[in-house]
Amino acid sequence: MVARGDLAVEAGAEIVPVVQRRIIALCRKYCKLVIVATQMMGSMVDNPEPSRAEVSDVANAVIQGADVVSVV
């Protein structure tokens, strides 16, 4: 699981996209399921549409090969 919130706290927000890509690639290489989680569509709790950044985050996770995207 790529826990984006925990990863940002531990490694810094600027490194999250790079580490996420590496973790997903390793999981795909070793045929392991990978979940990308934390704050993917959080704005939709209050708004009917996601922000552009959230759409981009979800799209990138799917393009990178994530098996599951946890949207909250």
CHARMM-style PDB file with segment names, atoms N, HN, CA, C and O in Angstrom:
ATOM      1  N   MET     1       0.846  -1.175   0.000  1.00  0.00      PROA
ATOM      2  CA  MET     1       0.000   0.000   0.000  1.00  0.00      PROA
ATOM      3  C   MET     1       0.889   1.235   0.000  1.00  0.00      PROA
ATOM      4  O   MET     1       1.858   1.324   0.755  1.00  0.00      PROA
ATOM      5  N   VAL     2       0.546   2.168  -0.847  1.00  0.00      PROA
ATOM      6  HN  VAL     2      -0.240   2.095  -1.460  1.00  0.00      PROA
ATOM      7  CA  VAL     2       1.189   3.473  -0.843  1.00  0.00      PROA
ATOM      8  C   VAL     2       0.275   4.385  -0.029  1.00  0.00      PROA
ATOM      9  O   VAL     2      -0.745   4.862  -0.527  1.00  0.00      PROA
ATOM     10  N   ALA     3       0.646   4.619   1.213  1.00  0.00      PROA
ATOM     11  HN  ALA     3       1.474   4.231   1.618  1.00  0.00      PROA
ATOM     12  CA  ALA     3      -0.127   5.506   2.095  1.00  0.00      PROA
ATOM     13  C   ALA     3       0.435   6.914   1.919  1.00  0.00      PROA
ATOM     14  O   ALA     3       1.380   7.307   2.604  1.00  0.00      PROA
ATOM     15  N   ARG     4      -0.149   7.655   1.007  1.00  0.00      PROA
ATOM     16  HN  ARG     4      -0.916   7.335   0.450  1.00  0.00      PROA
ATOM     17  CA  ARG     4       0.399   8.947   0.609  1.00  0.00      PROA
ATOM     18  C   ARG     4       0.517   9.936   1.760  1.00  0.00      PROA
ATOM     19  O   ARG     4       1.490  10.689   1.821  1.00  0.00      PROA
ATOM     20  N   GLY     5      -0.434   9.953   2.660  1.00  0.00      PROA
ATOM     21  HN  GLY     5      -1.224   9.342   2.610  1.00  0.00      PROA
ATOM     22  CA  GLY     5      -0.382  10.877   3.790  1.00  0.00      PROA
ATOM     23  C   GLY     5       0.781  10.573   4.709  1.00  0.00      PROA
ATOM     24  O   GLY     5       1.532  11.472   5.086  1.00  0.00      PROA
ATOM     25  N   ASP     6       0.933   9.305   5.072  1.00  0.00      PROA
ATOM     26  HN  ASP     6       0.322   8.574   4.766  1.00  0.00      PROA
ATOM     27  CA  ASP     6       2.053   8.897   5.925  1.00  0.00      PROA
ATOM     28  C   ASP     6       3.382   9.128   5.219  1.00  0.00      PROA
ATOM     29  O   ASP     6       4.356   9.565   5.833  1.00  0.00      PROA
ATOM     30  N   LEU     7       3.411   8.833   3.934  1.00  0.00      PROA
ATOM     31  HN  LEU     7       2.621   8.478   3.435  1.00  0.00      PROA
ATOM     32  CA  LEU     7       4.627   9.031   3.159  1.00  0.00      PROA
ATOM     33  C   LEU     7       5.029  10.506   3.137  1.00  0.00      PROA
ATOM     34  O   LEU     7       6.211  10.828   3.260  1.00  0.00      PROA
ATOM     35  N   ALA     8       4.060  11.393   2.984  1.00  0.00      PROA
ATOM     36  HN  ALA     8       3.100  11.131   2.885  1.00  0.00      PROA
ATOM     37  CA  ALA     8       4.345  12.831   2.974  1.00  0.00      PROA
ATOM     38  C   ALA     8       4.897  13.295   4.318  1.00  0.00      PROA
ATOM     39  O   ALA     8       5.808  14.121   4.365  1.00  0.00      PROA
ATOM     40  N   VAL     9       4.349  12.769   5.405  1.00  0.00      PROA
ATOM     41  HN  VAL     9       3.609  12.098   5.367  1.00  0.00      PROA
ATOM     42  CA  VAL     9       4.828  13.140   6.741  1.00  0.00      PROA
ATOM     43  C   VAL     9       6.256  12.641   6.952  1.00  0.00      PROA
ATOM     44  O   VAL     9       7.102  13.369   7.470  1.00  0.00      PROA
ATOM     45  N   GLU    10       6.520  11.411   6.552  1.00  0.00      PROA
ATOM     46  HN  GLU    10       5.832  10.819   6.131  1.00  0.00      PROA
ATOM     47  CA  GLU    10       7.824  10.798   6.808  1.00  0.00      PROA
ATOM     48  C   GLU    10       8.917  11.262   5.847  1.00  0.00      PROA
ATOM     49  O   GLU    10      10.060  11.460   6.261  1.00  0.00      PROA
ATOM     50  N   ALA    11       8.578  11.437   4.574  1.00  0.00      PROA
ATOM     51  HN  ALA    11       7.650  11.277   4.238  1.00  0.00      PROA
ATOM     52  CA  ALA    11       9.599  11.727   3.568  1.00  0.00      PROA
ATOM     53  C   ALA    11       9.507  13.129   2.987  1.00  0.00      PROA
ATOM     54  O   ALA    11      10.460  13.602   2.368  1.00  0.00      PROA
ATOM     55  N   GLY    12       8.377  13.801   3.175  1.00  0.00      PROA
ATOM     56  HN  GLY    12       7.603  13.417   3.678  1.00  0.00      PROA
ATOM     57  CA  GLY    12       8.176  15.125   2.593  1.00  0.00      PROA
ATOM     58  C   GLY    12       7.252  15.053   1.395  1.00  0.00      PROA
ATOM     59  O   GLY    12       7.344  14.140   0.576  1.00  0.00      PROA
ATOM     60  N   ALA    13       6.371  16.016   1.305  1.00  0.00      PROA
ATOM     61  HN  ALA    13       6.296  16.759   1.971  1.00  0.00      PROA
ATOM     62  CA  ALA    13       5.351  16.008   0.248  1.00  0.00      PROA
ATOM     63  C   ALA    13       5.946  16.031  -1.153  1.00  0.00      PROA
ATOM     64  O   ALA    13       5.372  15.465  -2.083  1.00  0.00      PROA
ATOM     65  N   GLU    14       7.092  16.681  -1.306  1.00  0.00      PROA
ATOM     66  HN  GLU    14       7.559  17.140  -0.550  1.00  0.00      PROA
ATOM     67  CA  GLU    14       7.676  16.820  -2.641  1.00  0.00      PROA
ATOM     68  C   GLU    14       8.183  15.492  -3.202  1.00  0.00      PROA
ATOM     69  O   GLU    14       8.354  15.366  -4.415  1.00  0.00      PROA
ATOM     70  N   ILE    15       8.420  14.521  -2.363  1.00  0.00      PROA
ATOM     71  HN  ILE    15       8.281  14.622  -1.378  1.00  0.00      PROA
ATOM     72  CA  ILE    15       8.961  13.237  -2.804  1.00  0.00      PROA
ATOM     73  C   ILE    15       7.867  12.189  -3.046  1.00  0.00      PROA
ATOM     74  O   ILE    15       8.142  11.129  -3.608  1.00  0.00      PROA
ATOM     75  N   VAL    16       6.640  12.479  -2.629  1.00  0.00      PROA
ATOM     76  HN  VAL    16       6.416  13.340  -2.173  1.00  0.00      PROA
ATOM     77  CA  VAL    16       5.544  11.502  -2.736  1.00  0.00      PROA
ATOM     78  C   VAL    16       5.358  10.971  -4.160  1.00  0.00      PROA
ATOM     79  O   VAL    16       5.276   9.754  -4.327  1.00  0.00      PROA
ATOM     80  N   PRO    17       5.288  11.812  -5.193  1.00  0.00      PROA
ATOM     81  CA  PRO    17       5.063  11.258  -6.540  1.00  0.00      PROA
ATOM     82  C   PRO    17       6.170  10.307  -7.003  1.00  0.00      PROA
ATOM     83  O   PRO    17       5.898   9.300  -7.657  1.00  0.00      PROA
ATOM     84  N   VAL    18       7.407  10.633  -6.662  1.00  0.00      PROA
ATOM     85  HN  VAL    18       7.627  11.451  -6.131  1.00  0.00      PROA
ATOM     86  CA  VAL    18       8.537   9.799  -7.078  1.00  0.00      PROA
ATOM     87  C   VAL    18       8.500   8.448  -6.369  1.00  0.00      PROA
ATOM     88  O   VAL    18       8.639   7.402  -7.003  1.00  0.00      PROA
ATOM     89  N   VAL    19       8.314   8.478  -5.056  1.00  0.00      PROA
ATOM     90  HN  VAL    19       8.201   9.328  -4.541  1.00  0.00      PROA
ATOM     91  CA  VAL    19       8.287   7.235  -4.280  1.00  0.00      PROA
ATOM     92  C   VAL    19       7.064   6.404  -4.649  1.00  0.00      PROA
ATOM     93  O   VAL    19       7.151   5.179  -4.726  1.00  0.00      PROA
ATOM     94  N   GLN    20       5.929   7.053  -4.875  1.00  0.00      PROA
ATOM     95  HN  GLN    20       5.858   8.049  -4.812  1.00  0.00      PROA
ATOM     96  CA  GLN    20       4.719   6.335  -5.288  1.00  0.00      PROA
ATOM     97  C   GLN    20       4.985   5.569  -6.578  1.00  0.00      PROA
ATOM     98  O   GLN    20       4.632   4.395  -6.690  1.00  0.00      PROA
ATOM     99  N   ARG    21       5.599   6.223  -7.538  1.00  0.00      PROA
ATOM    100  HN  ARG    21       5.886   7.176  -7.447  1.00  0.00      PROA
ATOM    101  CA  ARG    21       5.894   5.575  -8.821  1.00  0.00      PROA
ATOM    102  C   ARG    21       6.819   4.369  -8.617  1.00  0.00      PROA
ATOM    103  O   ARG    21       6.615   3.317  -9.221  1.00  0.00      PROA
ATOM    104  N   ARG    22       7.832   4.529  -7.766  1.00  0.00      PROA
ATOM    105  HN  ARG    22       7.997   5.385  -7.275  1.00  0.00      PROA
ATOM    106  CA  ARG    22       8.776   3.430  -7.518  1.00  0.00      PROA
ATOM    107  C   ARG    22       8.108   2.250  -6.817  1.00  0.00      PROA
ATOM    108  O   ARG    22       8.339   1.096  -7.179  1.00  0.00      PROA
ATOM    109  N   ILE    23       7.285   2.541  -5.821  1.00  0.00      PROA
ATOM    110  HN  ILE    23       7.098   3.478  -5.527  1.00  0.00      PROA
ATOM    111  CA  ILE    23       6.603   1.463  -5.094  1.00  0.00      PROA
ATOM    112  C   ILE    23       5.660   0.701  -6.021  1.00  0.00      PROA
ATOM    113  O   ILE    23       5.626  -0.529  -6.002  1.00  0.00      PROA
ATOM    114  N   ILE    24       4.898   1.430  -6.828  1.00  0.00      PROA
ATOM    115  HN  ILE    24       4.926   2.430  -6.844  1.00  0.00      PROA
ATOM    116  CA  ILE    24       3.980   0.770  -7.767  1.00  0.00      PROA
ATOM    117  C   ILE    24       4.767  -0.094  -8.749  1.00  0.00      PROA
ATOM    118  O   ILE    24       4.369  -1.223  -9.035  1.00  0.00      PROA
ATOM    119  N   ALA    25       5.876   0.424  -9.264  1.00  0.00      PROA
ATOM    120  HN  ALA    25       6.200   1.341  -9.031  1.00  0.00      PROA
ATOM    121  CA  ALA    25       6.687  -0.344 -10.213  1.00  0.00      PROA
ATOM    122  C   ALA    25       7.229  -1.619  -9.568  1.00  0.00      PROA
ATOM    123  O   ALA    25       7.233  -2.678 -10.195  1.00  0.00      PROA
ATOM    124  N   LEU    26       7.685  -1.523  -8.321  1.00  0.00      PROA
ATOM    125  HN  LEU    26       7.681  -0.662  -7.811  1.00  0.00      PROA
ATOM    126  CA  LEU    26       8.185  -2.713  -7.622  1.00  0.00      PROA
ATOM    127  C   LEU    26       7.075  -3.739  -7.399  1.00  0.00      PROA
ATOM    128  O   LEU    26       7.285  -4.939  -7.572  1.00  0.00      PROA
ATOM    129  N   CYS    27       5.909  -3.262  -7.020  1.00  0.00      PROA
ATOM    130  HN  CYS    27       5.739  -2.287  -6.879  1.00  0.00      PROA
ATOM    131  CA  CYS    27       4.777  -4.180  -6.822  1.00  0.00      PROA
ATOM    132  C   CYS    27       4.406  -4.877  -8.121  1.00  0.00      PROA
ATOM    133  O   CYS    27       4.135  -6.077  -8.128  1.00  0.00      PROA
ATOM    134  N   ARG    28       4.392  -4.133  -9.214  1.00  0.00      PROA
ATOM    135  HN  ARG    28       4.613  -3.157  -9.208  1.00  0.00      PROA
ATOM    136  CA  ARG    28       4.073  -4.737 -10.517  1.00  0.00      PROA
ATOM    137  C   ARG    28       5.146  -5.763 -10.899  1.00  0.00      PROA
ATOM    138  O   ARG    28       4.831  -6.841 -11.403  1.00  0.00      PROA
ATOM    139  N   LYS    29       6.413  -5.418 -10.655  1.00  0.00      PROA
ATOM    140  HN  LYS    29       6.668  -4.542 -10.246  1.00  0.00      PROA
ATOM    141  CA  LYS    29       7.527  -6.311 -10.991  1.00  0.00      PROA
ATOM    142  C   LYS    29       7.417  -7.647 -10.261  1.00  0.00      PROA
ATOM    143  O   LYS    29       7.697  -8.699 -10.836  1.00  0.00      PROA
ATOM    144  N   TYR    30       7.010  -7.602  -8.997  1.00  0.00      PROA
ATOM    145  HN  TYR    30       6.782  -6.748  -8.530  1.00  0.00      PROA
ATOM    146  CA  TYR    30       6.927  -8.816  -8.184  1.00  0.00      PROA
ATOM    147  C   TYR    30       5.503  -9.372  -8.081  1.00  0.00      PROA
ATOM    148  O   TYR    30       5.207 -10.182  -7.203  1.00  0.00      PROA
ATOM    149  N   CYS    31       4.629  -8.929  -8.986  1.00  0.00      PROA
ATOM    150  HN  CYS    31       4.870  -8.272  -9.700  1.00  0.00      PROA
ATOM    151  CA  CYS    31       3.254  -9.436  -9.083  1.00  0.00      PROA
ATOM    152  C   CYS    31       2.489  -9.327  -7.766  1.00  0.00      PROA
ATOM    153  O   CYS    31       1.798 -10.260  -7.357  1.00  0.00      PROA
ATOM    154  N   LYS    32       2.622  -8.188  -7.117  1.00  0.00      PROA
ATOM    155  HN  LYS    32       3.183  -7.430  -7.450  1.00  0.00      PROA
ATOM    156  CA  LYS    32       1.902  -7.911  -5.871  1.00  0.00      PROA
ATOM    157  C   LYS    32       0.859  -6.835  -6.138  1.00  0.00      PROA
ATOM    158  O   LYS    32       1.102  -5.897  -6.896  1.00  0.00      PROA
ATOM    159  N   LEU    33      -0.294  -6.977  -5.515  1.00  0.00      PROA
ATOM    160  HN  LEU    33      -0.492  -7.740  -4.899  1.00  0.00      PROA
ATOM    161  CA  LEU    33      -1.316  -5.944  -5.631  1.00  0.00      PROA
ATOM    162  C   LEU    33      -0.838  -4.686  -4.924  1.00  0.00      PROA
ATOM    163  O   LEU    33      -0.142  -4.759  -3.911  1.00  0.00      PROA
ATOM    164  N   VAL    34      -1.212  -3.541  -5.458  1.00  0.00      PROA
ATOM    165  HN  VAL    34      -1.777  -3.482  -6.280  1.00  0.00      PROA
ATOM    166  CA  VAL    34      -0.818  -2.277  -4.833  1.00  0.00      PROA
ATOM    167  C   VAL    34      -2.027  -1.355  -4.732  1.00  0.00      PROA
ATOM    168  O   VAL    34      -2.777  -1.163  -5.689  1.00  0.00      PROA
ATOM    169  N   ILE    35      -2.187  -0.797  -3.547  1.00  0.00      PROA
ATOM    170  HN  ILE    35      -1.578  -0.953  -2.769  1.00  0.00      PROA
ATOM    171  CA  ILE    35      -3.266   0.146  -3.254  1.00  0.00      PROA
ATOM    172  C   ILE    35      -2.640   1.516  -3.053  1.00  0.00      PROA
ATOM    173  O   ILE    35      -1.653   1.648  -2.329  1.00  0.00      PROA
ATOM    174  N   VAL    36      -3.195   2.521  -3.678  1.00  0.00      PROA
ATOM    175  HN  VAL    36      -3.997   2.414  -4.266  1.00  0.00      PROA
ATOM    176  CA  VAL    36      -2.769   3.900  -3.439  1.00  0.00      PROA
ATOM    177  C   VAL    36      -3.875   4.555  -2.631  1.00  0.00      PROA
ATOM    178  O   VAL    36      -5.033   4.577  -3.046  1.00  0.00      PROA
ATOM    179  N   ALA    37      -3.507   5.091  -1.472  1.00  0.00      PROA
ATOM    180  HN  ALA    37      -2.565   5.073  -1.135  1.00  0.00      PROA
ATOM    181  CA  ALA    37      -4.519   5.600  -0.543  1.00  0.00      PROA
ATOM    182  C   ALA    37      -4.138   6.964   0.016  1.00  0.00      PROA
ATOM    183  O   ALA    37      -2.998   7.414  -0.099  1.00  0.00      PROA
ATOM    184  N   THR    38      -5.103   7.586   0.608  1.00  0.00      PROA
ATOM    185  HN  THR    38      -6.029   7.220   0.701  1.00  0.00      PROA
ATOM    186  CA  THR    38      -5.019   8.823   1.384  1.00  0.00      PROA
ATOM    187  C   THR    38      -5.178  10.068   0.522  1.00  0.00      PROA
ATOM    188  O   THR    38      -4.347  10.371  -0.334  1.00  0.00      PROA
ATOM    189  N   GLN    39      -6.245  10.761   0.770  1.00  0.00      PROA
ATOM    190  HN  GLN    39      -6.920  10.516   1.466  1.00  0.00      PROA
ATOM    191  CA  GLN    39      -6.522  12.085   0.214  1.00  0.00      PROA
ATOM    192  C   GLN    39      -6.528  12.128  -1.309  1.00  0.00      PROA
ATOM    193  O   GLN    39      -6.015  13.075  -1.907  1.00  0.00      PROA
ATOM    194  N   MET    40      -7.100  11.118  -1.933  1.00  0.00      PROA
ATOM    195  HN  MET    40      -7.517  10.349  -1.448  1.00  0.00      PROA
ATOM    196  CA  MET    40      -7.159  11.124  -3.390  1.00  0.00      PROA
ATOM    197  C   MET    40      -8.340  11.948  -3.910  1.00  0.00      PROA
ATOM    198  O   MET    40      -8.231  12.579  -4.961  1.00  0.00      PROA
ATOM    199  N   MET    41      -9.456  11.951  -3.195  1.00  0.00      PROA
ATOM    200  HN  MET    41      -9.544  11.439  -2.341  1.00  0.00      PROA
ATOM    201  CA  MET    41     -10.634  12.711  -3.620  1.00  0.00      PROA
ATOM    202  C   MET    41     -11.302  13.369  -2.414  1.00  0.00      PROA
ATOM    203  O   MET    41     -12.527  13.471  -2.362  1.00  0.00      PROA
ATOM    204  N   GLY    42     -10.519  13.803  -1.471  1.00  0.00      PROA
ATOM    205  HN  GLY    42      -9.523  13.719  -1.514  1.00  0.00      PROA
ATOM    206  CA  GLY    42     -11.038  14.334  -0.213  1.00  0.00      PROA
ATOM    207  C   GLY    42     -11.943  15.536  -0.348  1.00  0.00      PROA
ATOM    208  O   GLY    42     -12.833  15.723   0.481  1.00  0.00      PROA
ATOM    209  N   SER    43     -11.746  16.359  -1.365  1.00  0.00      PROA
ATOM    210  HN  SER    43     -11.022  16.207  -2.038  1.00  0.00      PROA
ATOM    211  CA  SER    43     -12.578  17.558  -1.511  1.00  0.00      PROA
ATOM    212  C   SER    43     -14.032  17.217  -1.815  1.00  0.00      PROA
ATOM    213  O   SER    43     -14.916  18.051  -1.618  1.00  0.00      PROA
ATOM    214  N   MET    44     -14.288  16.004  -2.293  1.00  0.00      PROA
ATOM    215  HN  MET    44     -13.569  15.326  -2.454  1.00  0.00      PROA
ATOM    216  CA  MET    44     -15.648  15.637  -2.660  1.00  0.00      PROA
ATOM    217  C   MET    44     -16.538  15.376  -1.452  1.00  0.00      PROA
ATOM    218  O   MET    44     -17.739  15.149  -1.603  1.00  0.00      PROA
ATOM    219  N   VAL    45     -15.959  15.406  -0.259  1.00  0.00      PROA
ATOM    220  HN  VAL    45     -14.983  15.590  -0.137  1.00  0.00      PROA
ATOM    221  CA  VAL    45     -16.780  15.338   0.950  1.00  0.00      PROA
ATOM    222  C   VAL    45     -17.670  16.575   1.011  1.00  0.00      PROA
ATOM    223  O   VAL    45     -18.814  16.504   1.461  1.00  0.00      PROA
ATOM    224  N   ASP    46     -17.139  17.708   0.555  1.00  0.00      PROA
ATOM    225  HN  ASP    46     -16.210  17.766   0.189  1.00  0.00      PROA
ATOM    226  CA  ASP    46     -17.868  18.975   0.607  1.00  0.00      PROA
ATOM    227  C   ASP    46     -18.297  19.509  -0.755  1.00  0.00      PROA
ATOM    228  O   ASP    46     -19.173  20.370  -0.823  1.00  0.00      PROA
ATOM    229  N   ASN    47     -17.707  19.023  -1.831  1.00  0.00      PROA
ATOM    230  HN  ASN    47     -16.994  18.323  -1.776  1.00  0.00      PROA
ATOM    231  CA  ASN    47     -17.982  19.547  -3.168  1.00  0.00      PROA
ATOM    232  C   ASN    47     -18.456  18.430  -4.092  1.00  0.00      PROA
ATOM    233  O   ASN    47     -18.049  17.279  -3.929  1.00  0.00      PROA
ATOM    234  N   PRO    48     -19.313  18.758  -5.063  1.00  0.00      PROA
ATOM    235  CA  PRO    48     -19.819  17.719  -5.965  1.00  0.00      PROA
ATOM    236  C   PRO    48     -18.797  17.254  -7.005  1.00  0.00      PROA
ATOM    237  O   PRO    48     -18.983  16.202  -7.617  1.00  0.00      PROA
ATOM    238  N   GLU    49     -17.719  18.022  -7.215  1.00  0.00      PROA
ATOM    239  HN  GLU    49     -17.568  18.877  -6.717  1.00  0.00      PROA
ATOM    240  CA  GLU    49     -16.709  17.664  -8.203  1.00  0.00      PROA
ATOM    241  C   GLU    49     -15.321  17.689  -7.573  1.00  0.00      PROA
ATOM    242  O   GLU    49     -15.061  18.495  -6.680  1.00  0.00      PROA
ATOM    243  N   PRO    50     -14.437  16.823  -8.025  1.00  0.00      PROA
ATOM    244  CA  PRO    50     -13.070  16.822  -7.497  1.00  0.00      PROA
ATOM    245  C   PRO    50     -12.261  17.985  -8.064  1.00  0.00      PROA
ATOM    246  O   PRO    50     -12.621  18.567  -9.087  1.00  0.00      PROA
ATOM    247  N   SER    51     -11.173  18.310  -7.391  1.00  0.00      PROA
ATOM    248  HN  SER    51     -10.880  17.836  -6.560  1.00  0.00      PROA
ATOM    249  CA  SER    51     -10.274  19.340  -7.917  1.00  0.00      PROA
ATOM    250  C   SER    51      -9.460  18.739  -9.069  1.00  0.00      PROA
ATOM    251  O   SER    51      -9.374  17.519  -9.210  1.00  0.00      PROA
ATOM    252  N   ARG    52      -8.868  19.606  -9.882  1.00  0.00      PROA
ATOM    253  HN  ARG    52      -8.938  20.597  -9.768  1.00  0.00      PROA
ATOM    254  CA  ARG    52      -8.034  19.118 -10.988  1.00  0.00      PROA
ATOM    255  C   ARG    52      -6.844  18.314 -10.464  1.00  0.00      PROA
ATOM    256  O   ARG    52      -6.446  17.317 -11.067  1.00  0.00      PROA
ATOM    257  N   ALA    53      -6.283  18.753  -9.341  1.00  0.00      PROA
ATOM    258  HN  ALA    53      -6.606  19.563  -8.851  1.00  0.00      PROA
ATOM    259  CA  ALA    53      -5.147  18.029  -8.754  1.00  0.00      PROA
ATOM    260  C   ALA    53      -5.558  16.620  -8.334  1.00  0.00      PROA
ATOM    261  O   ALA    53      -4.798  15.669  -8.522  1.00  0.00      PROA
ATOM    262  N   GLU    54      -6.748  16.482  -7.772  1.00  0.00      PROA
ATOM    263  HN  GLU    54      -7.365  17.254  -7.620  1.00  0.00      PROA
ATOM    264  CA  GLU    54      -7.233  15.161  -7.359  1.00  0.00      PROA
ATOM    265  C   GLU    54      -7.458  14.257  -8.563  1.00  0.00      PROA
ATOM    266  O   GLU    54      -7.113  13.076  -8.533  1.00  0.00      PROA
ATOM    267  N   VAL    55      -8.031  14.809  -9.611  1.00  0.00      PROA
ATOM    268  HN  VAL    55      -8.312  15.768  -9.635  1.00  0.00      PROA
ATOM    269  CA  VAL    55      -8.237  14.026 -10.839  1.00  0.00      PROA
ATOM    270  C   VAL    55      -6.884  13.565 -11.379  1.00  0.00      PROA
ATOM    271  O   VAL    55      -6.733  12.417 -11.796  1.00  0.00      PROA
ATOM    272  N   SER    56      -5.912  14.460 -11.369  1.00  0.00      PROA
ATOM    273  HN  SER    56      -6.035  15.392 -11.030  1.00  0.00      PROA
ATOM    274  CA  SER    56      -4.571  14.123 -11.833  1.00  0.00      PROA
ATOM    275  C   SER    56      -3.935  13.036 -10.971  1.00  0.00      PROA
ATOM    276  O   SER    56      -3.310  12.117 -11.499  1.00  0.00      PROA
ATOM    277  N   ASP    57      -4.087  13.132  -9.655  1.00  0.00      PROA
ATOM    278  HN  ASP    57      -4.594  13.879  -9.225  1.00  0.00      PROA
ATOM    279  CA  ASP    57      -3.533  12.122  -8.745  1.00  0.00      PROA
ATOM    280  C   ASP    57      -4.118  10.740  -9.022  1.00  0.00      PROA
ATOM    281  O   ASP    57      -3.385   9.753  -9.089  1.00  0.00      PROA
ATOM    282  N   VAL    58      -5.428  10.672  -9.183  1.00  0.00      PROA
ATOM    283  HN  VAL    58      -6.023  11.474  -9.129  1.00  0.00      PROA
ATOM    284  CA  VAL    58      -6.083   9.386  -9.454  1.00  0.00      PROA
ATOM    285  C   VAL    58      -5.649   8.852 -10.819  1.00  0.00      PROA
ATOM    286  O   VAL    58      -5.319   7.673 -10.950  1.00  0.00      PROA
ATOM    287  N   ALA    59      -5.649   9.712 -11.828  1.00  0.00      PROA
ATOM    288  HN  ALA    59      -5.917  10.670 -11.722  1.00  0.00      PROA
ATOM    289  CA  ALA    59      -5.248   9.286 -13.171  1.00  0.00      PROA
ATOM    290  C   ALA    59      -3.818   8.767 -13.172  1.00  0.00      PROA
ATOM    291  O   ALA    59      -3.533   7.738 -13.784  1.00  0.00      PROA
ATOM    292  N   ASN    60      -2.922   9.465 -12.498  1.00  0.00      PROA
ATOM    293  HN  ASN    60      -3.154  10.302 -12.001  1.00  0.00      PROA
ATOM    294  CA  ASN    60      -1.526   9.023 -12.455  1.00  0.00      PROA
ATOM    295  C   ASN    60      -1.381   7.683 -11.750  1.00  0.00      PROA
ATOM    296  O   ASN    60      -0.600   6.838 -12.189  1.00  0.00      PROA
ATOM    297  N   ALA    61      -2.110   7.476 -10.677  1.00  0.00      PROA
ATOM    298  HN  ALA    61      -2.744   8.162 -10.320  1.00  0.00      PROA
ATOM    299  CA  ALA    61      -2.050   6.192  -9.970  1.00  0.00      PROA
ATOM    300  C   ALA    61      -2.503   5.058 -10.889  1.00  0.00      PROA
ATOM    301  O   ALA    61      -1.894   3.988 -10.904  1.00  0.00      PROA
ATOM    302  N   VAL    62      -3.563   5.290 -11.649  1.00  0.00      PROA
ATOM    303  HN  VAL    62      -4.058   6.159 -11.636  1.00  0.00      PROA
ATOM    304  CA  VAL    62      -4.078   4.269 -12.576  1.00  0.00      PROA
ATOM    305  C   VAL    62      -3.083   4.032 -13.712  1.00  0.00      PROA
ATOM    306  O   VAL    62      -2.798   2.886 -14.061  1.00  0.00      PROA
ATOM    307  N   ILE    63      -2.558   5.106 -14.285  1.00  0.00      PROA
ATOM    308  HN  ILE    63      -2.790   6.037 -14.002  1.00  0.00      PROA
ATOM    309  CA  ILE    63      -1.586   4.985 -15.376  1.00  0.00      PROA
ATOM    310  C   ILE    63      -0.334   4.244 -14.912  1.00  0.00      PROA
ATOM    311  O   ILE    63       0.240   3.454 -15.662  1.00  0.00      PROA
ATOM    312  N   GLN    64       0.087   4.502 -13.666  1.00  0.00      PROA
ATOM    313  HN  GLN    64      -0.380   5.142 -13.057  1.00  0.00      PROA
ATOM    314  CA  GLN    64       1.280   3.850 -13.121  1.00  0.00      PROA
ATOM    315  C   GLN    64       1.053   2.373 -12.829  1.00  0.00      PROA
ATOM    316  O   GLN    64       2.014   1.619 -12.680  1.00  0.00      PROA
ATOM    317  N   GLY    65      -0.214   1.949 -12.745  1.00  0.00      PROA
ATOM    318  HN  GLY    65      -0.995   2.562 -12.867  1.00  0.00      PROA
ATOM    319  CA  GLY    65      -0.508   0.534 -12.574  1.00  0.00      PROA
ATOM    320  C   GLY    65      -1.088   0.135 -11.233  1.00  0.00      PROA
ATOM    321  O   GLY    65      -1.070  -1.046 -10.886  1.00  0.00      PROA
ATOM    322  N   ALA    66      -1.603   1.089 -10.467  1.00  0.00      PROA
ATOM    323  HN  ALA    66      -1.617   2.048 -10.748  1.00  0.00      PROA
ATOM    324  CA  ALA    66      -2.219   0.750  -9.182  1.00  0.00      PROA
ATOM    325  C   ALA    66      -3.417  -0.166  -9.411  1.00  0.00      PROA
ATOM    326  O   ALA    66      -4.173   0.012 -10.366  1.00  0.00      PROA
ATOM    327  N   ASP    67      -3.579  -1.142  -8.531  1.00  0.00      PROA
ATOM    328  HN  ASP    67      -2.965  -1.287  -7.756  1.00  0.00      PROA
ATOM    329  CA  ASP    67      -4.714  -2.055  -8.627  1.00  0.00      PROA
ATOM    330  C   ASP    67      -5.954  -1.472  -7.977  1.00  0.00      PROA
ATOM    331  O   ASP    67      -7.074  -1.728  -8.420  1.00  0.00      PROA
ATOM    332  N   VAL    68      -5.755  -0.684  -6.921  1.00  0.00      PROA
ATOM    333  HN  VAL    68      -4.845  -0.476  -6.561  1.00  0.00      PROA
ATOM    334  CA  VAL    68      -6.860  -0.081  -6.177  1.00  0.00      PROA
ATOM    335  C   VAL    68      -6.486   1.355  -5.852  1.00  0.00      PROA
ATOM    336  O   VAL    68      -5.342   1.650  -5.509  1.00  0.00      PROA
ATOM    337  N   VAL    69      -7.466   2.245  -5.964  1.00  0.00      PROA
ATOM    338  HN  VAL    69      -8.396   2.006  -6.243  1.00  0.00      PROA
ATOM    339  CA  VAL    69      -7.290   3.631  -5.536  1.00  0.00      PROA
ATOM    340  C   VAL    69      -8.335   3.902  -4.469  1.00  0.00      PROA
ATOM    341  O   VAL    69      -9.536   3.868  -4.739  1.00  0.00      PROA
ATOM    342  N   SER    70      -7.876   4.170  -3.265  1.00  0.00      PROA
ATOM    343  HN  SER    70      -6.900   4.197  -3.046  1.00  0.00      PROA
ATOM    344  CA  SER    70      -8.779   4.529  -2.170  1.00  0.00      PROA
ATOM    345  C   SER    70      -9.016   6.026  -2.260  1.00  0.00      PROA
ATOM    346  O   SER    70      -8.075   6.812  -2.149  1.00  0.00      PROA
ATOM    347  N   VAL    71     -10.250   6.422  -2.458  1.00  0.00      PROA
ATOM    348  HN  VAL    71     -11.014   5.784  -2.548  1.00  0.00      PROA
ATOM    349  CA  VAL    71     -10.523   7.818  -2.798  1.00  0.00      PROA
ATOM    350  C   VAL    71     -10.750   8.744  -1.609  1.00  0.00      PROA
ATOM    351  O   VAL    71     -10.905   9.949  -1.805  1.00  0.00      PROA
ATOM    352  N   VAL    72     -10.773   8.235  -0.410  1.00  0.00      PROA
ATOM    353  HN  VAL    72     -10.647   7.256  -0.251  1.00  0.00      PROA
ATOM    354  CA  VAL    72     -10.974   9.122   0.748  1.00  0.00      PROA
ATOM    355  C   VAL    72      -9.729   9.138   1.590  1.00  0.00      PROA
ATOM    356  OT1 VAL    72      -9.684   9.821   2.613  1.00  0.00      PROA
TER     357      VAL     72
END
